[in-house]
Amino acid sequence: MNLLELPGSPGNTEETKYKLRRIAFQLVTARNQKARRALLKKNITPDQLPRLDRTELTLFGFPDEEITFIKNRYLESAEEEIHKARQNNIEIVFNESEFYPPLLAEIYEPPDFIYVLGDKTLLSADKLAVVGSRKGGAYGWDCLNRLLPEVCHHGLAIVSGMAYGIDSMAHKIALQANGKTVGVNAGGLFHLYPPGNRGLIDKIIEKGCVISEFALDIAPRPFYFPIRNRIIAGISRAILVVEAALKSGSLITARLGLEQNRDILAVPGNIDSPLSKGTNYLIQQGARLAAGARDILEELGIDAGKESKPAAADFSKKELLILELIPGNEVKSVDYFVEKLDYSVSETISLLMGLILKNVVKEESGGYKRIE
């Protein structure tokens, strides 16, 4: 098989011509989403599109220059796309391929094919999507460092959007854990985004892969990100949300995941932090609270094995002081810790959340109890 899983050079067989027409259909409709939706609604196929007359194409929403393109350069444009992909080691994986992500085929209007740069075998592996704020900071990094290495060791590939913040953290931690990771680009693979993450993106391609449903030359645009997010959710078994504002792309991805029957997990956060409002809201709405890797693995039906407790050296001095104030099976309130330690409410809650993530404290009856 060549790089595009086409059985011969362009134009040699009926199967190849059929795939060329499918690529051409994507190319001529990618920049005109209104026309694309109208065509799909009327079940116009890649074979039928160039046969429509100019009046019909106008009614579907194509301007004159696009109509001329369809009439004169339909298959030629697909052949050029294939040539550019081959030159850049990019594969085109069609939906009938054994490498096409099986879960992606289940979503509403799945892409007919996707472009892949890197190891396409990862597309059929079990995957966990990780999304969150571009402003994600030390708390998000700490949480992901506690959660993802064990998830990777159980064979799950980490999927994210390669953006700054939580996306980058998820990819980096997966790579550091010698795990596999998949980046989903918000434009064509000739425009890997964001440019400032190119070093990380190169490592993702080397150890995993980057994919896109967009034609190679399409540059990222704001309205492409929700389309990209549907792929992040679509190829993954579950979605983990870390540090997300109430109105954010991460919650859009979670909503898309729910529509696609994916499991949703969220890391709790400080109630005073704007970046916790989205994750805490998801938990209120029924998302599973992810306090450890075990929560993720159990949600996916993966045997997590016996979980080891953190050693004393793994706790800060303030965390140890809180643990000393929770003897036996007693449940203690936030006010109790604030009074005893003279910490602010927000700092106390943040410390308690950290202990929950370390699996030594749990919430119970409106307070906090030690896990023995």
BELMO-V68659 format. One line per field, one symbol per residue. psi: psi as a letter, one per 20 degrees, with the letter a starting at -180 (. if undefined). A space follows every 50 residues. Layout:
BEGIN
psi->???
END
This chain:
BEGIN
psi->paijkpiaqpihrhgghghghggggggiihjmhghghgghhjkprhhhgi iqrhgghghijprghhghgghhkfhhhghhggghgghjkpqooriiqiip ohhhiirpmqqhrqppoboihhhjrpqpppqaqijpbhggggghhhghgh ghhjjpqppajjrrcggggggghgghjkaqqppoqjariimppqhijhgg hhhghgicrprqiqqgjpqpqgiighgghhgghhiqhrppppnprhnrhg hgggghgghjkqppqqprrpiiphiihgghghghjiqppnirhhggghhj kpoiappqqqrhiiqrhhhhgghhjmqcjqpqrghghgghikqrgggghg ghhhhghjkiqqppljbpqqo.
END
